[in-house]
Amino acid sequence: MRKYVILLVAILGIASCTVVRQGEVGVKRKFGKLSPDIVEAGLVSFNPFSTRVLKVPIRTVNQEITLNLPSKEGLTIESQISILYSIERNKVPFILEDVGPDYERVFILNVFRSAASDVSAQYLAKDMHSGMRAEIENEILEKMHESLRPRGFMIERVLMKSIRLPEELSRAIERKLAAEQEAQQMEFVLERERREAERRKIEAEGTREAQKILAEGLVREIIELRSIEAFRELANSPNAKIIITDGKTPYLINTQKD
């Protein structure tokens, strides 16, 4: 009999204790009435016949949602969105009393769906697939803050992880991007050809200026001097030649046979 008593006491002792983990707080509910005080992490004792300990995470929670969002032009966009949120420690008893332990489904997700639909309806479908995604995320976050912050919920980030556009719109966007890339490539080719034309123009102008300077330098005295030098070279050559000249410029006929 004594063994049974000891076993019963051990069972009651175990049943009257619970552990609140790191990142959580506990709130005792005695006969259906919530305590205004929170229980910190650690071992908590309570009367199992009259009291329960409700545990609520206060660390950052990641909730992923798949949702069909409306666009400005009336299309339906399938999206996967993550909500990162946390709860203010001191507001936990108020949240449990005001909303209940199922606060995420009852309150947070409903507020998110409303805010996301209101914001997305102001944007075109292609905006959700472009650099405006961050702007849409911030507007959803701010709209959620208006309803959730006074209740003790902190919305840290709203992340649009994936956006699935209607198939026809996706193809249209791909065609547009391909056309833009082709236009950029053509602009690059035209710019390269313009630079090459400018280079050739500058080169031709330089050649023309050089020829002009050379022509201006060929005065009569220089031509006569060059003629004298040519006669001297001919006179020193051992080959047989016939020279026809007017005394100014020579004309050479080479008589050497191979």
C-alpha positions as CSV (number, residue, x, y, z in Angstrom):
1,M,0.0,0.0,0.0
2,R,2.8,2.4,0.9
3,K,4.3,1.8,-2.6
4,Y,1.0,2.9,-4.2
5,V,0.9,6.0,-2.1
6,I,4.5,6.9,-3.1
7,L,3.7,6.3,-6.8
8,L,0.6,8.4,-6.6
9,V,2.5,11.3,-5.0
10,A,5.2,11.0,-7.7
11,I,2.6,11.1,-10.4
12,L,0.9,14.2,-8.9
13,G,4.3,15.8,-8.5
14,I,5.1,15.3,-12.1
15,A,1.6,16.4,-13.2
16,S,1.8,19.6,-11.2
17,C,5.0,20.8,-12.9
18,T,5.8,22.0,-16.4
19,V,8.7,23.6,-18.2
20,V,8.5,27.0,-20.0
21,R,11.3,27.0,-22.6
22,Q,13.6,29.8,-23.8
23,G,11.7,32.0,-26.2
24,E,8.4,31.4,-24.4
25,V,6.4,32.8,-21.6
26,G,3.7,31.2,-19.6
27,V,0.4,32.5,-18.2
28,K,-1.6,30.6,-15.5
29,R,-5.3,30.1,-16.0
30,K,-7.0,29.2,-12.7
31,F,-10.7,28.1,-12.9
32,G,-10.9,29.7,-16.3
33,K,-9.5,33.1,-15.2
34,L,-6.2,34.3,-16.6
35,S,-3.5,35.7,-14.4
36,P,-2.3,39.2,-15.4
37,D,1.3,38.1,-14.6
38,I,3.6,36.1,-16.9
39,V,5.8,33.2,-16.0
40,E,9.4,33.3,-17.3
41,A,11.3,30.4,-18.7
42,G,12.1,27.6,-16.3
43,L,10.3,25.0,-14.2
44,V,6.8,26.0,-13.1
45,S,4.6,24.4,-10.5
46,F,0.8,24.6,-10.4
47,N,-2.2,22.8,-9.1
48,P,-3.3,20.4,-11.9
49,F,-6.9,20.2,-10.6
50,S,-7.5,23.9,-10.9
51,T,-4.8,25.5,-13.0
52,R,-3.3,25.3,-16.4
53,V,-0.2,27.0,-17.8
54,L,-0.6,28.4,-21.3
55,K,2.7,28.8,-23.2
56,V,3.1,31.5,-25.8
57,P,6.2,31.9,-28.0
58,I,7.7,35.4,-27.9
59,R,10.6,34.7,-30.3
60,T,10.3,35.5,-34.0
61,V,7.8,33.2,-35.7
62,N,7.8,32.5,-39.5
63,Q,4.4,31.8,-41.0
64,E,4.2,30.9,-44.6
65,I,1.0,31.5,-46.5
66,T,-0.1,30.7,-50.1
67,L,-2.6,33.2,-51.3
68,N,-4.3,34.4,-54.5
69,L,-3.9,38.1,-54.7
70,P,-5.9,40.4,-57.0
71,S,-4.0,42.8,-59.3
72,K,-5.0,46.3,-60.6
73,E,-6.1,44.9,-64.0
74,G,-8.2,42.3,-62.4
75,L,-5.9,39.3,-62.7
76,T,-5.4,36.7,-59.9
77,I,-1.8,36.2,-58.8
78,E,-0.8,33.1,-56.9
79,S,1.8,34.0,-54.3
80,Q,3.7,32.4,-51.5
81,I,4.4,34.9,-48.7
82,S,6.2,34.7,-45.4
83,I,5.2,36.8,-42.3
84,L,7.9,37.2,-39.6
85,Y,6.2,38.4,-36.4
86,S,6.8,38.3,-32.7
87,I,4.7,39.1,-29.6
88,E,5.4,41.7,-26.9
89,R,6.1,39.9,-23.7
90,N,3.9,42.1,-21.5
91,K,1.0,41.9,-23.8
92,V,0.7,38.1,-23.7
93,P,-2.0,37.9,-21.0
94,F,-4.0,40.6,-22.8
95,I,-3.8,38.7,-26.1
96,L,-4.9,35.4,-24.6
97,E,-7.8,37.1,-22.9
98,D,-8.8,39.3,-25.9
99,V,-8.2,36.9,-28.8
100,G,-7.4,33.5,-27.4
101,P,-4.6,31.0,-27.8
102,D,-5.5,30.6,-31.5
103,Y,-4.5,34.2,-32.2
104,E,-2.5,33.4,-35.3
105,R,-5.4,31.9,-37.3
106,V,-8.1,34.1,-35.8
107,F,-6.3,37.5,-35.9
108,I,-2.9,37.6,-37.7
109,L,-3.7,35.7,-40.8
110,N,-7.1,37.4,-41.3
111,V,-5.5,40.8,-41.0
112,F,-2.7,39.8,-43.4
113,R,-5.2,38.5,-46.1
114,S,-7.1,41.8,-45.9
115,A,-4.0,44.0,-46.0
116,A,-2.3,42.0,-48.8
117,S,-5.5,42.1,-51.0
118,D,-5.9,45.8,-50.5
119,V,-2.3,46.6,-51.3
120,S,-1.9,44.2,-54.3
121,A,-5.1,45.6,-55.9
122,Q,-3.3,48.9,-56.3
123,Y,-0.5,47.4,-58.4
124,L,-0.3,45.9,-61.8
125,A,0.6,42.2,-62.0
126,K,4.0,42.8,-63.6
127,D,4.9,45.1,-60.6
128,M,4.8,42.1,-58.3
129,H,7.4,40.4,-60.5
130,S,9.7,43.4,-60.7
131,G,11.7,45.8,-58.5
132,M,8.5,47.1,-57.0
133,R,8.1,43.9,-54.9
134,A,9.9,45.5,-52.0
135,E,7.5,48.5,-52.1
136,I,4.5,46.1,-52.0
137,E,6.0,44.2,-49.1
138,N,6.5,47.4,-47.1
139,E,3.0,48.6,-47.7
140,I,1.5,45.3,-46.6
141,L,3.7,45.5,-43.4
142,E,2.6,49.0,-42.6
143,K,-1.1,48.2,-43.1
144,M,-0.8,45.2,-40.8
145,H,1.0,47.3,-38.2
146,E,-2.1,49.6,-38.0
147,S,-4.2,46.8,-36.8
148,L,-1.8,44.5,-35.0
149,R,0.7,46.8,-33.2
150,P,-1.8,48.1,-30.6
151,R,-2.7,44.5,-29.8
152,G,0.9,43.6,-29.0
153,F,1.9,41.9,-32.3
154,M,5.2,43.1,-33.9
155,I,5.3,42.4,-37.7
156,E,9.0,42.3,-38.5
157,R,9.0,41.5,-42.2
158,V,6.6,40.5,-45.0
159,L,8.5,38.6,-47.8
160,M,6.9,37.7,-51.1
161,K,8.9,34.5,-51.7
162,S,7.4,33.5,-55.0
163,I,4.9,35.0,-57.5
164,R,3.2,33.0,-60.1
165,L,1.8,35.2,-62.9
166,P,-0.9,34.0,-65.4
167,E,0.8,32.0,-68.2
168,E,-0.1,34.5,-70.9
169,L,1.2,37.4,-68.9
170,S,4.4,35.6,-68.1
171,R,5.0,34.9,-71.8
172,A,4.3,38.6,-72.6
173,I,6.8,39.7,-70.0
174,E,9.4,37.3,-71.4
175,R,8.8,38.6,-74.9
176,K,9.2,42.2,-73.7
177,L,12.4,41.4,-71.9
178,A,13.8,39.6,-74.9
179,A,12.9,42.6,-77.1
180,E,14.6,45.0,-74.7
181,Q,17.8,42.9,-74.7
182,E,17.8,42.8,-78.5
183,A,17.4,46.6,-78.6
184,Q,20.3,47.0,-76.1
185,Q,22.4,44.7,-78.2
186,M,21.6,46.7,-81.4
187,E,22.4,50.0,-79.6
188,F,25.8,48.5,-78.6
189,V,26.5,47.5,-82.2
190,L,25.5,50.9,-83.5
191,E,27.6,52.7,-81.0
192,R,30.6,50.5,-81.9
193,E,30.1,51.3,-85.6
194,R,29.9,55.0,-84.8
195,R,33.1,54.9,-82.9
196,E,34.8,53.0,-85.7
197,A,33.6,55.6,-88.3
198,E,34.9,58.4,-86.1
199,R,38.3,56.7,-85.8
200,R,38.5,56.3,-89.6
201,K,37.5,59.9,-90.1
202,I,40.2,61.1,-87.7
203,E,42.7,58.8,-89.4
204,A,41.8,60.2,-92.9
205,E,42.0,63.8,-91.7
206,G,45.5,63.1,-90.3
207,T,46.7,61.5,-93.6
208,R,45.3,64.5,-95.5
209,E,47.0,67.0,-93.3
210,A,50.3,65.1,-93.6
211,Q,50.0,65.1,-97.4
212,K,49.1,68.8,-97.4
213,I,52.2,69.6,-95.3
214,L,54.4,67.5,-97.5
215,A,53.1,69.1,-100.7
216,E,53.6,72.6,-99.3
217,G,57.2,71.7,-98.5
218,L,58.1,70.6,-102.1
219,V,59.4,74.0,-103.3
220,R,61.5,74.4,-106.5
221,E,64.8,74.5,-104.6
222,I,64.1,71.2,-102.8
223,I,63.1,69.6,-106.1
224,E,66.4,70.7,-107.8
225,L,68.4,69.5,-104.8
226,R,66.8,66.1,-105.1
227,S,67.5,66.0,-108.8
228,I,71.3,66.7,-108.1
229,E,71.3,63.9,-105.6
230,A,69.7,61.6,-108.1
231,F,72.4,62.5,-110.8
232,R,75.1,61.8,-108.2
233,E,73.7,58.4,-107.4
234,L,73.5,57.5,-111.1
235,A,77.1,58.6,-111.7
236,N,78.4,56.4,-108.9
237,S,76.5,53.3,-110.2
238,P,78.7,50.7,-112.1
239,N,75.8,49.6,-114.3
240,A,75.5,50.8,-117.9
241,K,72.7,53.2,-118.4
242,I,71.2,55.6,-120.8
243,I,70.1,58.9,-119.2
244,I,67.7,61.2,-120.9
245,T,67.4,64.5,-119.1
246,D,66.5,68.2,-119.6
247,G,69.1,69.1,-117.1
248,K,66.6,69.2,-114.3
249,T,65.2,65.7,-113.8
250,P,66.7,62.4,-115.1
251,Y,64.9,59.6,-116.9
252,L,66.7,56.3,-116.6
253,I,66.8,53.5,-119.1
254,N,68.6,50.5,-117.7
255,T,70.6,48.6,-120.4
256,Q,72.0,45.8,-118.2
257,K,70.9,42.4,-119.4
258,D,70.2,39.5,-117.1
